[in-house]
Each structure stands twice: as C-alpha cells, then as structure tokens.
Amino acid sequence: MSAHVKLNLAGFTAFRQSPAVLGAIKSEAEKLADRANQRALSECSHPEHAQFRALGPIPTEPGAVAIATSSGDPGCWKHNAKHNTLVKALGGG
C-alpha cells in the first residue's frame, strides 16, 4: 500500500519564514561562529584571527538562511583557508 502526502507549499514556506524558525537559524549560525572562534583561538597564536561571525537570518523566497563567515578580516579568512576552521566547527574533517 502506498501513501501519498500532499504538501501545502504556502504553509510550509510560511513556517520556514516564521519567527521561531528564523530564531533557530540565527542561533545555529551563532553557535557555529562561536565554535569556529574557539577553535581558532586554540589553533593559532594570533587571537585577532578569531573573528568568525554569524550573519542573518536572511529571508529567501523558500525560507531563510544564516551564514557563519570569516568576517572579511584577512587574518581570519587566511586562518580559515589554512585550517578549515569553519568546516571543522561544523563537525567535518
């Protein structure tokens, strides 16, 4: 027996753009930036390279996104390029 699920796309989009979901997205991006900063502080003798930050949530047509970034600071993005800090903060290799 097969079951069919019909998705209410407008309702699903509204849910993904709701304040609760936007707050959760922002919180996760901030946690990721915090983990990246802690990792950068432990990996490097330059504490000024720990300038990862969260941007967002940024509304999109289907929902919203938040970004953890190396903040545009040259030392921070070079550190990230050398050590893969954001990937490691996500739990990757």
C-alpha positions in Angstrom: 0.0 0.0 0.0 1.4 3.4 -0.9 0.6 6.6 0.8 0.6 10.0 -0.8 1.4 13.2 1.1 0.3 16.5 -0.3 2.4 19.3 0.9 0.9 22.7 1.5 3.7 24.7 -0.1 2.4 28.1 1.0 2.1 26.9 4.6 5.5 25.2 4.6 7.1 28.4 3.3 5.3 30.5 5.9 6.6 28.1 8.6 10.2 28.3 7.3 9.9 32.1 7.5 8.2 32.2 10.9 9.9 34.0 13.8 10.6 30.7 15.7 12.4 29.2 12.7 14.3 32.4 12.0 15.4 32.4 15.6 16.6 28.8 15.4 18.5 29.5 12.2 20.2 32.5 13.8 21.0 30.6 16.9 22.7 27.8 15.0 24.8 30.2 12.9 25.9 31.9 16.1 26.8 28.6 17.7 28.8 27.7 14.6 30.7 31.0 14.7 31.4 30.6 18.4 32.8 27.1 17.8 35.0 28.4 15.0 36.3 31.2 17.2 37.1 28.8 20.0 38.9 26.5 17.5 40.8 29.5 16.0 41.9 30.6 19.5 43.3 27.1 20.2 44.9 26.6 16.7 46.7 29.9 16.4 48.9 32.2 18.4 47.1 35.2 16.9 43.9 35.8 18.9 42.8 38.5 16.5 42.2 35.8 13.9 39.2 34.6 15.9 36.8 36.9 14.2 34.2 34.5 12.8 30.6 35.8 13.0 27.1 35.0 12.1 25.1 36.9 9.5 21.3 36.6 9.2 18.8 35.2 9.2 18.5 36.4 5.6 15.0 35.9 4.1 14.9 34.0 0.8 12.0 33.0 -1.4 11.7 29.5 0.0 12.6 30.3 3.6 15.7 31.8 5.2 19.4 31.3 5.6 22.1 32.3 8.1 25.8 32.3 7.4 28.8 31.8 9.5 31.7 33.7 7.9 35.3 34.7 8.5 34.1 38.3 8.7 36.2 39.8 5.9 39.2 40.1 8.1 42.3 39.0 6.1 43.9 37.2 9.1 40.6 35.4 9.8 40.0 34.2 6.3 43.6 33.2 5.8 43.4 31.2 9.1 40.2 29.6 7.8 41.8 28.7 4.5 44.8 27.1 6.2 43.0 25.2 9.0 39.5 24.7 7.5 38.1 26.1 10.8 34.5 26.5 9.7 34.4 23.0 8.3 35.8 21.6 11.5 33.4 23.7 13.6 30.6 22.1 11.6 32.0 18.7 12.6 33.6 17.9 9.2 37.2 16.8 8.6 
